[in-house]
Amino acid sequence: PAITNHLPTAELQALDAAHHMHPFTTGADLAAKGARVITRAKGVYLTDSEGHEILDGMAGLWCVNIGYGREELAEVAARQIRELPYYNTFFQTTHVPAIALAAKIAELAPGDLNHVFFASGGSDANDTNIRMVRTYWDVKGKPGKKIIIGRKNGYHGSTVGATSLGGMSAMHAQGGLPIPDIHHINEPNWWAAGGETSPEDFGLACAQELEQAILEFGEDRVAAFIAEPVQGAGGVIIPPETYWPEIQRICDKYEILLIADEVICGFGRTGNWFGSQTMGIRPDIMTIAKGLSSGYQPIGGSVVSDEVAAVLDSVEFNHGYTYSGHPVAAAVALENLRIMEEEGVVEHVQTVAGPYLAEKWHALADHPLVGETKLIGMMGSLALSPNKEPHATFAAEAGTIGYICRERCFANNLVMRHVGDRMIISPPLVIAPEEIDILIERARKALDETY
Ligand code: PLP
């Protein structure tokens, strides 16, 4: 029989285990227990093959910002497939969806970030960035500037280049990464590493590691610094207020390009269109993906300043993807942005959903398992702690308690992820207060069951 939603769950799971390799998964473990089969979704809810309605506290992978089941996006995709399903933008051709989306992004992006190089997602956009910044300095007559500095526990994607920019040691271990000329400084994670000093002093000290690294290598060898305005996959690490102004000062002083990886933070997640605005920084390049299309189509890109674009436009940039500016993805992204503007989604985060979620989320701090609670806009984390003190972890079995809590969430029909012993959320931005109540109720139940 055809493989459809109508097959029994066990059969779908068996076929999945036999043929489908899952990202970031121990295949043998998953095969033994069977993957949960998601069949449809509407609003903030997923439905699985057993008919459970699961509140998606992660908006898929931090991307379904306007929620599931938006008919307008289906319409636009169908129309675009009929009119022009594909054409490339390599050889002196262009098309309206790519033109219109690039213009819209330029309008929304801060400062003079007016130029977009499209990719299919965040990882390949960050690979573009590696080649862009190194080419930029070559063209400017400073070919020595090759080193890119990122952060330990930062995440910039899963391609060889993006994994190298990121600072996930478990990822580096597989495949012999990072590639040459990439260096990592410490992350501004006060809960895990600050403790004794004030968050302000700690934030400043972390930022100054960038200056130390530049001085060590020599400013004539450092091309760029890359970071997420707020680390997402690393555990929703919101830096102390002192951190970003100091990073900006250092980048300006030593002529280091600043790349803000906005793949999660962009398009409303932190309460502004871009996390760079929330953090008060002026990047030369922003990486975008995810919320650009609310995940309805795979699309990402690099948004670059007038100056960077002018330099790169003076040479042939030997780089591009078959799907750069894919017309269907671009048309869907454009419609997604239109809906976000028409419905005031960013304002909803700022004035309704964000403040309401903050109140409820921080109230979880009274739970005996919870140490710090952090939230900015619609991304939050809570540190599970044996004694509510910084540094304290469930050392022997680090990550285990988080894993158990995530499993308890899932059993209670809530998707909440864990990163080690941090629980994280990033729900659709359009979530209503009543739905936030349900999210919090299920989270508290899962915490009780974990305790
Ligand atoms: N950059 C950041 C900050 C991300 O969070 C991610 C994905 O989670 C990526 C890049 C990679 O994007 P993609 O998975 O679309 O390649």
Residues whose N, C-alpha, C, O or C-beta is under 5 A from the ligand:
A	BS01	PLP	G121 G122 S123 D124 Y155 H156 G157 E228 G232 D261 V263 I264 A289
